[in-house]
Amino acid sequence: MDNKLEFSTIDEYITQAPPETKEVLEKIRETIQSAAPEATEKISYQMPTFYFEGNLVHFAVAKNHYGFYPAPSGITAVEAKLGKYKYSKGAVQFPINEEVPYDLIREMTLFRLAENKQKAAEKLARKKKK
């Protein structure tokens, strides 16, 4: 996508996406929503982002792949299942011309949701001790 475009909602992001990618972007969004219904949507780093007690996951479309950004811990949690996919410390790339593994997206989202809930609970417990 053109990096010069500015988005304020996920709907705007998907509307501006290449036509052949819109259906998959919506399905990624729905997968995240179903895994983390309490998360809110926003744009962060000019990418669709789900937020719950901090950034949860981001996703985006590039020329040849869909990017999914579950933070380093989300990658580590499923690293053994990433196999053929290109990935780095905090991102995984799913080729545009292949089926997107929505089950992996769901698993990473659920992991990040549990992680953020745990961090929030620990922060609250520390606050109460003061």
C-alpha positions as CSV (number, residue, x, y, z in Angstrom):
1,M,0.0,0.0,0.0
2,D,1.0,3.6,-0.5
3,N,2.8,4.7,2.6
4,K,1.8,8.3,1.9
5,L,-1.8,7.5,2.7
6,E,-3.0,8.3,6.2
7,F,-5.7,6.2,7.9
8,S,-7.7,6.8,11.0
9,T,-9.8,3.6,11.0
10,I,-9.4,0.0,10.0
11,D,-12.3,0.5,7.6
12,E,-10.4,3.3,5.8
13,Y,-7.3,1.1,5.6
14,I,-9.2,-1.8,4.0
15,T,-11.0,0.6,1.6
16,Q,-7.7,1.9,0.4
17,A,-6.2,-1.6,0.0
18,P,-5.7,-3.3,-3.4
19,P,-9.1,-4.8,-4.4
20,E,-7.7,-8.3,-4.5
21,T,-6.6,-8.1,-0.9
22,K,-9.7,-6.6,0.8
23,E,-11.5,-9.9,1.4
24,V,-8.4,-11.4,3.2
25,L,-7.9,-8.3,5.2
26,E,-11.5,-8.5,6.4
27,K,-11.1,-12.1,7.3
28,I,-7.9,-11.4,9.3
29,R,-9.8,-8.6,11.1
30,E,-12.7,-11.0,11.8
31,T,-10.3,-13.7,13.0
32,I,-8.7,-11.2,15.5
33,Q,-12.1,-9.9,16.6
34,S,-13.4,-13.4,17.3
35,A,-10.3,-14.3,19.3
36,A,-10.3,-11.0,21.3
37,P,-13.8,-9.5,21.3
38,E,-12.9,-7.2,24.2
39,A,-10.1,-5.6,22.1
40,T,-10.7,-2.2,20.5
41,E,-9.7,-1.2,17.0
42,K,-7.4,1.6,16.1
43,I,-4.6,2.6,13.7
44,S,-1.1,2.6,15.1
45,Y,2.0,2.9,13.0
46,Q,-0.4,3.4,10.1
47,M,-1.5,-0.2,10.5
48,P,-4.7,-1.8,11.6
49,T,-4.2,-2.5,15.3
50,F,-6.2,-4.3,18.0
51,Y,-5.7,-2.9,21.5
52,F,-6.4,-4.4,24.9
53,E,-4.3,-3.2,27.9
54,G,-1.7,-2.2,25.3
55,N,-1.2,-3.0,21.7
56,L,-2.3,-6.6,21.0
57,V,-1.6,-7.3,17.4
58,H,-1.2,-5.3,14.1
59,F,-1.7,-6.4,10.5
60,A,-1.0,-4.9,7.1
61,V,-0.8,-5.7,3.4
62,A,2.4,-5.2,1.4
63,K,3.1,-5.8,-2.3
64,N,3.7,-9.6,-1.9
65,H,2.5,-10.5,1.5
66,Y,0.2,-9.9,4.5
67,G,2.1,-8.9,7.6
68,F,1.0,-9.9,11.0
69,Y,2.7,-8.3,14.0
70,P,2.0,-10.1,17.4
71,A,5.1,-8.7,19.2
72,P,8.1,-11.0,19.7
73,S,6.3,-13.1,22.4
74,G,3.6,-13.9,19.9
75,I,6.1,-15.2,17.4
76,T,8.0,-17.2,20.0
77,A,4.7,-18.8,21.2
78,V,4.1,-20.4,17.7
79,E,7.6,-20.4,16.2
80,A,7.5,-24.2,15.7
81,K,4.4,-23.9,13.6
82,L,5.6,-21.1,11.3
83,G,7.5,-23.5,9.1
84,K,7.6,-22.1,5.6
85,Y,6.6,-18.6,6.5
86,K,9.1,-15.8,6.6
87,Y,9.3,-14.3,10.1
88,S,11.4,-12.1,12.3
89,K,11.5,-11.1,15.9
90,G,8.0,-9.5,15.9
91,A,6.5,-10.2,12.5
92,V,5.4,-12.9,10.2
93,Q,4.7,-12.7,6.5
94,F,2.0,-14.7,4.7
95,P,2.4,-14.7,0.9
96,I,-0.5,-13.0,-0.9
97,N,-0.7,-15.9,-3.4
98,E,-1.2,-18.5,-0.7
99,E,-4.0,-19.4,1.8
100,V,-3.6,-17.4,5.0
101,P,-3.4,-19.6,8.1
102,Y,-6.2,-18.0,10.1
103,D,-5.8,-20.6,12.8
104,L,-2.2,-19.3,13.5
105,I,-3.5,-15.7,13.5
106,R,-6.1,-16.8,16.1
107,E,-3.6,-18.7,18.2
108,M,-1.1,-15.7,18.3
109,T,-4.0,-13.3,19.1
110,L,-5.2,-15.5,22.0
111,F,-1.6,-15.8,23.3
112,R,-1.2,-12.0,23.2
113,L,-4.6,-11.4,24.8
114,A,-3.7,-13.7,27.7
115,E,-0.3,-12.1,28.0
116,N,-1.7,-8.5,28.1
117,K,-4.4,-9.6,30.7
118,Q,-1.6,-11.1,32.9
119,K,0.5,-7.9,32.6
120,A,-2.5,-5.8,33.5
121,A,-3.3,-8.0,36.5
122,E,0.3,-7.8,37.7
123,K,0.3,-4.0,37.3
124,L,-2.9,-3.7,39.3
125,A,-1.5,-6.0,42.1
126,R,1.6,-3.8,42.3
127,K,-0.5,-0.7,42.5
128,K,-2.6,-2.1,45.3
129,K,0.5,-3.0,47.4
130,K,1.6,0.7,47.4
